[in-house]
């Protein structure tokens, strides 16, 4: 039987999602440890995508195969007591036998958060990055508009990507500004059909750079040439959260 999980985690103390060498604490290793303990046999838990070290998730989708008489919706209650406080299952359900949480994902939405303050704020800095300058929201939205659509995002990827193609479609990028703890908080929500290695963090870096005065011509030239040097630096992992993953049919 195939089951799916809606998972939330604080990525601060994880070395990313994917299982790594012995001794590295990862989301996958913790989920597989808990599932193995509950079912009494080794269980492989796959995810919609691999988040990097320090990246958070509010709506990661995972799957595994197992045999049990426990109702699918009750697996959350069975597994959560076996999981650490920074990793929990929000919902569990049965999936079609041919469901593939990785290949079947149609849209993913990430949020990147940053705030402007004179020093790091302990109650914000775990999930957002401090900026030294306040970017202009109008300029940020202009950059976001240029980045939407189907493009070759080669210049927006870090080295080490194993993707067969760098062409991706960004359906929507929104820029929201609010106040947290008395300081401006900037949130960039990006929805696409898939992302290259570090792509969302690089997109956020470019949007913040344009908001602080950088010319948008660099974006146009980057699409034309694939030159990574034309685009701003990769933003730190702490500000990034996987918000949701969408499929053709609802899972939960």
N, C-alpha and C positions, 0 to 999 in steps of 0.2 A: 504494500500500500504506500502511496506517495502522500506526504504531508507538507504543508507550507506553514511558515512562521512569519509573523510581522515582528521585527526585532528592533529594539532601541538600545543604543549604547553610548557611553561617554568614552571617546577614543583616547583620552589623555594618557592612560596607562597601558594601552594596547599597542603592539607593534604591527598595527594594521589588521585587516580581516584574515588574510590567508595564513594557513598553518606554515610555520617556518622551522628553522633548525631547533633542535632540542634546547629548551630553556627559554625560548622567546614566548611571551604571553600574547596570544592573538585571539580574536573573536571566534574564529573557526575552531581553534583548539579547545576553547572553553565550552562552546556549544557541543562539540563532539564528545568531550569528557562527560558532560551532564547527560547527554543522550545515551552514551554507552553505559553509564551507571544505572540509568533507569531501565533500559531495555535488556541489559545484560550481555550485549554483543556489540562489537565495533559498529559505529554509525558514521557515515560521511555526510557532512552538512555543507551543501553548496549555497552560494549567494548570488544575488542579481549582478553583483560586481564587487571587485576588491577595493575596499577603502584603504588609504595609506595610513601609516602610523600617525596617531594624533587626530585623525579625522573622525567626526562623530556621525551618528545616524539616528534619525527619528523614525524612519520608515524603511529600513532594510528588509528585503524579502529573501528568505532562505527556504530550502527544501531538503528533505531526506526521505529515505525509504525504510520502512520498518513494519513489523507485524505486532499488533496489539488489539486487545478488546476494549481499550480505553477510547471513548468517543473523541474524535479529532479536536473538537472545541475545548476538551478538558486537558489536552496535552500541555497547554500553557501552565495550568495550575500544578501539573506534575513535575514539569521541568524547572520552573522558576525557583523553587527552593534549593535546587542544586546549582544554581548560577550565582555569580558574584553580584554585589550591589550595583556595579556599573554596567551590567548587561542583563536585560530582561526581555521576555517575550510578551508582546502586547496582545497578540491574537494567534490562534492556531486553527487550521482547517485542513480538510482532505482536498487533494488536488487530483485532476485527471492523471492517469498513468503515464501519459506522454508529455505532461507539463514540464517545461524547462525554464526555471526562473531566470537563467542567464540569457539564453537566446530568445526567449519569449518576451522580454521587456520591450515595450514600445516607446515609453517616455520615462525619463528620470528628471527629477527636480532637486537641485542643490541650492542651499542658501549659504552665502558668505557674509559674515558679520564683522564689522569694524566700528570702533568708537573713537571719538576725539577727546582727549583728556591730557592734563599736564603730567600724569604718571600712570603706570599700570594700575588698574583697579581690580583688586582681588575677586570681587563678586561678578566681574564681567570677563576678565582676561582668560578664563578657562574655555570660553566658547566664542570669543571675539578677539580681534587684534586691535591694539591701540595705534591710531594714526597721529602723526605730529602736526599735520595740516588738515584743515577742514575742506573737503572737496565740494565743488559746486554741483548740486543734484541735477541741474539742467544740463550741464556738460556731461555728467555721467550718463544721463538718459540718452543723450545724442550718440555717445559711444556705443551704448547698448543697442540702439536701433541699427547701427552699422554692422554689428556683430550677428544680428539675427538673420536667419535664412540658411540656405545650403551653401557651404563654402569648403575650400580646402584649408583645414585648420593646422597644417603642418607647422606653421610658425608659433602656434599656441600649444605646443607639446614639448615636454622635456625629453631629453635623450633617454633611450631605454624602452620606448614603446614598442610593443610587438604587433601592433595593429597592421592589418593588411592594406588598409587605405586610411588616409587622413581626412577624407571627406565626411563631414557630419552636418546635421541640420539642427539649428537652434530655433525652436519654435517661439520662445518668449524669454525676454530678460526684463525684469522689473526692478526698479530702484526705490526702496522705501526708506524714509527718514523719520525717526522718532526720538524720544528722549528717554534715556535709562540712567538712573542714579544721578540725574541732573546734567548729563552730558549727551551730545548728539550720537545716535546710533544709526549706522548705515547698513542696510540689508539688501544684498543683491540676490534675487531669485532667478535661477537659470534653468530652463526646461529644454531638453534636447533628446534626440533619439539615441544618443550615446556620446561618450566623451573619451578623448585621448588621455594619455598619462599626464597628470597634473593640469589638464586643460582648464578646468573650472577655476582653479587657483590662479592661473595665468590670465584668464579672461577678467577675473576680479581685479588683478593687479593693473591691467591696462585700463579698465574702467575708472579705477581710483586715480590713476596717473592722468588721464584726460580730465577728470574732475578737478585736478590740481594744476591744470594749465597745459598739459601735453597736447600736441596737435593730433587730430584724428587721421591725418594723412598717413601716419605710420600703419594704421589698421588696413587701409586700402593697399598700400605697398606690400604689407605682410601677406595678404591674400594672394597677391600677384606673384611674389617671389618665394614665399615660404621661409623667409629670413627671420629666425628667432630673435636676432639682435635688435630688430625694429620694435619689439614688443617689451613691455615692462616686466619687471622681475616676478617670479612666482611668489605668491603670498603664503605666509605660514599656514601650516595645517590646522591649527587650533580654531581658526575662524570658519572652517568648512563643516557643513552638516548635510548629509543625504536626507532630504525631507520625505521623498516618496518615489515609488516605482509603479508605473502603470502598465497593465496588460490588456489584452483584447476583452477579456471578461473579468468581472470582479472576483477576487479570491476570498474575501472575508465578509 
